[in-house]
Amino acid sequence: MRLPQWLLLTAFIAAIVLLWSLRELLLLIFAAVVLAMALCTLVGILRERRPMQRPLALLLCIVGLLLLVAGAAGVVVPPFLEEFALLLQKLPEAGQTLVRLGLGWIDSISEAIYGADAFPDLDQLGLNGPRQLVPDSSSLAAGVGSGLLGLLGLAGNLGNGVLRLLFVVAVALMISIQPQAYRNVGLQLIPSFYRRRGRRILDQCGAALSSWMVGVLISSLAVFVLCSIALTLL
């Protein structure tokens, strides 16, 4: 291989390494592009039916989406919180019941194989009646420490997720306000002899992405309606 070929191969490997190191950022940017494409599709539909300025159409779409999300949250979140609280109340009793059933099965198998006096029954284990467990100070301190560490980890993950969500929303809004400007910037990264075809490819990708999002919306609505009917009947 000649020197230009070695340089080209080195640049290609360096580009792959750079893209791999920036994979999380690229995924966030791709999510922002998908969200911006959805907003641009809604803005285009609204401007076709009601001619208006693009910022006003974008503002109306955002307000409509926020109202839709708030309405869906108002319908879904309260029953979910109620059922989740009930689940938390029932979990200890269910866990104790499962332990009792498991020990009963083990005791029955041991009686069938080794005899009735081979293992202690459930009364000797203290699982058939209420009992109090008083932890010592070391176990209590260890439990509190692990709980605090878990809360700190949860808070860190939650903060990281919120920052990523804000980044995606901010980039999507920036692209939605002036999509043609960002599209031209992207075309400038393509060699001049390939820009015309690159423009056609971007148009086809945009149309395919819009059609895919419409299909996902229809599928989600169908699942929502069918699940609502089934749960109502149950």
BELMO-V48084 format. One record per backbone hydrogen bond with DSSP energy under -1.0 kcal/mol. NH is the residue of the N-H (numbers start at 1). CO is the residue of the C=O. If there is no record, write none. Layout:
nh;co
NH;CO
NH;CO
This chain:
nh;co
6;2
7;3
8;4
9;5
10;6
11;7
12;8
13;9
14;10
15;11
16;12
17;13
18;14
19;15
20;16
21;17
22;18
23;20
26;22
27;23
28;24
29;25
30;26
31;27
32;28
33;29
34;30
35;31
36;32
37;33
38;34
39;35
40;36
41;37
42;38
43;39
44;40
45;41
46;42
47;43
48;44
49;45
50;46
57;53
58;54
59;55
60;56
61;57
62;58
63;59
64;60
65;61
66;62
67;63
68;64
69;65
70;66
71;67
72;68
73;69
74;70
75;71
76;72
77;73
80;76
81;77
82;78
83;79
84;80
85;81
86;82
87;83
88;84
89;85
90;86
91;87
94;90
95;91
96;92
97;93
98;94
99;95
100;96
101;97
102;98
103;99
104;100
105;101
106;102
107;103
108;104
109;105
110;106
111;107
112;108
113;109
114;110
125;121
126;122
127;122
140;136
141;137
142;138
143;139
144;140
145;141
146;142
147;143
148;144
149;145
150;146
151;147
152;148
153;149
154;150
155;151
156;152
157;153
158;154
159;155
160;156
161;157
162;158
163;159
164;160
165;161
166;162
167;163
168;164
169;165
170;166
171;167
172;168
173;169
174;170
175;171
176;172
177;173
178;174
182;178
183;179
184;180
185;181
186;182
187;183
188;184
190;187
194;191
198;194
199;195
200;196
201;197
202;198
203;199
204;200
205;201
206;202
207;203
208;204
209;205
210;206
211;207
212;208
213;209
214;210
215;211
216;212
217;213
218;214
219;215
220;216
221;217
222;218
223;219
224;220
225;221
226;222
227;223
228;224
229;225
230;226
231;227
232;228
233;229
234;230
